[in-house]
Amino acid sequence: MKFQAAVLNRINEPLVIETVEMSALSPGDVLVRIHASGLCHTDLEVIQGQLAYPLPIILGHEGAGVVEAVGSDVTQVKVGDHVVCSWNPHCGHCFYCERDLPILCEPFSRHQPKGVLLDGRSRLSRDGGPMHHFSVVSSHAQYCVVPESGAIAVPKEIPFDRACLIGCGVMTGVGAATRKVRVEPGASALVIGCGAVGLNAIQGAKLAGAGLIIAADVGASKREQAMHFGAHASIDGAAADAIEQLKKLTGGRGPDYVFESAGNEKAFRLAMEAVRPGGNVVFLGKVNVDRDVAFRWGSLMGEKQIVRSSYGNARPRRDFPWLARLYLDGRLLLDELITRRIALQEINSGFDAIRRGDTIREVVVNP
């Protein structure tokens, strides 16, 4: 079948809307007609060359739509189901999957950086030449094909443009506080960086029953947004007395939990300096994988617990329907995460907004 997709042909050039072709489904494949696809900063990293993937490639890993067809072995979803795509499909039986670490699934880790599905093959082509998948999704298109473990059925009542957000930013942030470290009721939590992931870490801390949630960001408007999402207090993360402010808010000790989601060295350092002795730091942001990051050695002392979380300890078939239901019950804000809805043909303007830093989520909506 042929369909339209936003293709990245060369680094630091605009995406081009082109006609691409999808081959016949393999037994474990699910064909999804994409109705909404969120633009994530990770997509921009590929565009700018900070994250290396083979080209040409169809980006997008935060997609939602309707199942159009399934392979002969698929049993978890059926034609007509509304699904959210998971960018971390997993085999379920490799070394890491058996140890309850699907984020490290070996077929996923081996094949997705090469722009192919878990079986090592692409289903995409253009004019007979190769086309690559991004993070086993490629949702900036009219259609995508994913493995069965990457298609997660959600209630049909949730609109697609909100459902798609669950697949990356919402799961990563909410899951960090509720699944990865499990914030205790009454605990204090600091969230550094109040973009899409940070705002959802705030929501996660609120859902977990945190007694004090503090937002830190260099932007006043983002600090204001954070209050709407559940923060009780906010500080300028770049202030010279940021640590002193945090100690005053937390009985002189520092926060019990710190979620870093700004993705820069200053934020990493602030997280380690701010957390109380014996507290927990969760690094959600990232920089170039080859870049060195320095800490004051003393900031690592005091029995602090440090973890990296890429997907909020997600178990998508458990968590995506749960998050959708939280939204439908009025306990999770999703509408407020969407800054703008755009057509596929406007996708480059959406990435321009991400570059400027004046958006939470741009969402491509297909009719």
Rosetta blueprint (number, residue, H / E / L):
1 M L
2 K E
3 F E
4 Q E
5 A E
6 A E
7 V E
8 L E
9 N L
10 R L
11 I L
12 N L
13 E L
14 P L
15 L L
16 V E
17 I E
18 E E
19 T E
20 V E
21 E E
22 M E
23 S L
24 A L
25 L L
26 S L
27 P L
28 G L
29 D E
30 V E
31 L E
32 V E
33 R E
34 I E
35 H E
36 A E
37 S E
38 G E
39 L L
40 C L
41 H H
42 T H
43 D H
44 L H
45 E H
46 V H
47 I H
48 Q L
49 G L
50 Q L
51 L L
52 A L
53 Y L
54 P L
55 L L
56 P L
57 I E
58 I E
59 L L
60 G L
61 H L
62 E L
63 G E
64 A E
65 G E
66 V E
67 V E
68 E E
69 A E
70 V E
71 G L
72 S L
73 D L
74 V L
75 T L
76 Q L
77 V L
78 K L
79 V L
80 G L
81 D L
82 H E
83 V E
84 V E
85 C E
86 S L
87 W L
88 N L
89 P L
90 H L
91 C L
92 G L
93 H L
94 C L
95 F H
96 Y H
97 C H
98 E H
99 R L
100 D L
101 L L
102 P H
103 I H
104 L H
105 C L
106 E H
107 P H
108 F H
109 S H
110 R H
111 H H
112 Q H
113 P H
114 K H
115 G L
116 V L
117 L L
118 L L
119 D L
120 G L
121 R L
122 S L
123 R L
124 L E
125 S E
126 R E
127 D L
128 G L
129 G E
130 P E
131 M L
132 H E
133 H E
134 F L
135 S L
136 V L
137 V L
138 S L
139 S L
140 H L
141 A E
142 Q L
143 Y E
144 C E
145 V E
146 V E
147 P E
148 E H
149 S H
150 G H
151 A E
152 I E
153 A E
154 V L
155 P L
156 K L
157 E L
158 I L
159 P L
160 F H
161 D H
162 R H
163 A H
164 C H
165 L H
166 I H
167 G H
168 C H
169 G H
170 V H
171 M H
172 T H
173 G H
174 V H
175 G H
176 A H
177 A H
178 T H
179 R H
180 K H
181 V L
182 R L
183 V L
184 E L
185 P L
186 G L
187 A L
188 S E
189 A E
190 L E
191 V E
192 I E
193 G L
194 C L
195 G L
196 A H
197 V H
198 G H
199 L H
200 N H
201 A H
202 I H
203 Q H
204 G H
205 A H
206 K H
207 L H
208 A H
209 G L
210 A L
211 G L
212 L E
213 I E
214 I E
215 A E
216 A E
217 D E
218 V L
219 G L
220 A H
221 S H
222 K H
223 R H
224 E H
225 Q H
226 A H
227 M H
228 H H
229 F H
230 G L
231 A L
232 H L
233 A E
234 S E
235 I E
236 D E
237 G L
238 A L
239 A L
240 A L
241 D L
242 A H
243 I H
244 E H
245 Q H
246 L H
247 K H
248 K H
249 L H
250 T L
251 G L
252 G L
253 R L
254 G L
255 P L
256 D L
257 Y E
258 V E
259 F E
260 E E
261 S L
262 A L
263 G L
264 N L
265 E H
266 K H
267 A H
268 F H
269 R H
270 L H
271 A H
272 M H
273 E H
274 A H
275 V L
276 R L
277 P L
278 G L
279 G L
280 N E
281 V E
282 V E
283 F E
284 L L
285 G L
286 K L
287 V L
288 N L
289 V L
290 D L
291 R L
292 D L
293 V L
294 A L
295 F L
296 R L
297 W H
298 G H
299 S H
300 L H
301 M L
302 G L
303 E L
304 K L
305 Q E
306 I E
307 V E
308 R E
309 S L
310 S L
311 Y L
312 G L
313 N L
314 A L
315 R L
316 P H
317 R H
318 R H
319 D H
320 F H
321 P H
322 W H
323 L H
324 A H
325 R H
326 L H
327 Y H
328 L H
329 D L
330 G L
331 R L
332 L L
333 L L
334 L L
335 D H
336 E H
337 L H
338 I E
339 T E
340 R E
341 R E
342 I E
343 A L
344 L H
345 Q H
346 E H
347 I H
348 N H
349 S H
350 G H
351 F H
352 D H
353 A H
354 I H
355 R H
356 R H
357 G L
358 D L
359 T L
360 I L
361 R E
362 E E
363 V E
364 V E
365 V E
366 N L
367 P L
